[in-house]
């Protein structure tokens, strides 16, 4: 049954009468009934074609460590057992039928699972450095189930980019996109192996660009669901181009919380080119300690707006020292590029070839001046020891084993390098710890709200924690400290 608005009809009729008296004709409808919407709703994107297009280029990467059996029968290690075998001597206190006839072989144990994508048709694959770090063997599985043993060409810890090579040709390589065209709010998609589940597709939008997390690179922030195992997989735009490498998540629970970070593809390509050429990345340095410029400081010295990098210290004999940079200077430009925030400077300097001359603009006592500086080289990172080469095998208590954690004490050198006063180094993270997001190389600062500075304190804090509940762990990775909730296995 239709309902009519009497007032609206009377108004329309009155308008028609006025128009007729004026010698014209008018047909008027109630405006509220026929108003058009201001904006037309857009349909949701369809990712099916993108999955078909890019999916074959995404690979699963699993790493293996080789562990030799060190403990033999009756508590004797393998070397002692081999001594008795070699000289035909009976093994003490062991019945003949139980004596081993040959030495124990090395055993392969799964170490981790990650993702990657095919960079070139002749077998170069890009992934995260932390996915392959310390691995004895890297195995790449294609979507057609073919498996290849991969050779690590190079890995750069600062950017978390690695390149591995498999012996194959005619592979479906990805298309690399222009990160400069990427817009906040744009739809993007990820393909990877979260929790080892291969070829998993998730999607979301770009939440922010140039996100400074304290790492060497400005990240792409998205709300695409990323979980352990997605690391190293591609971030793909709606044109089917790779614009980033999924690398990190922000989480207080160890699971996905709506904030993911991807390494911009333009930066990753610069790193990969050096890795493929020489197996390592060279970076520039000028030898300054820097900090942010606050609004109060900027206004008080006449800089105007808070920008640039405040020089808090200059290394003696460094390029900056030789060029005349002083503590208290504010570096506002480098090679003509404006330093908007403090993190811009190390990235620009790092991307400059060592040995080249650059111009830095400093703001000093109310005036700007240009200084010419010769870029030095950052000392390369020491390669991580392979699992089989590590001398000390960390031991874990029963409580730590239940969480899947093995930790070691930090050396004084490591504390200085990581700029921490205490904590324990994660030597391995499996099971519950891995599910919570912890991984080898993290530094645990506190357990169950108790600060720890040694393995002994770590074990003590763990012993006091309620095993029936999730245990909160404060840990640091790079420059970021965050919480994870470890849920012990029941």
Secondary structure, DSSP 8 states (H G I E B T S, - for coil): -----HHHHHHHHHHHHHHHHTT-------HHHH---SS--------HHHHHHHGGGEEEEEEEEEEE--B-GGG-BHHHHHHHHHTT---TT--GGGS-SS---EEEEEEEEEEEEE-STTSEEEE-HHHHTT-SEEEEE-TTS-EEEEEEEEEETTTTEEEEE-S--S----EE--GGG--TT-EEEEEE-GGG-TTEEEEEEEEEEEEE-SSSSEEEEE-----TT-TT-EEEETTSEEEEEEEEE--SSSS--S-EEEEEHHHHHHHHHHHHHHSS---EE--EEEE---HHHHHHHT--SS-SEEEEEE-TTSHHHHHT--TT-EEEEETTEE--SHHHHHHHHHTS-TT-EEEEEEEETTEEEEEEEE-EE---------GGG-S------HHHHHHTEEEEE--HHHHHHHT-SS-EEEEEE-HHHHHTT--TT-EEEEETTEE-SSHHHHHHHHHHS-TTS-EEEEEEETTEEEEEEE----
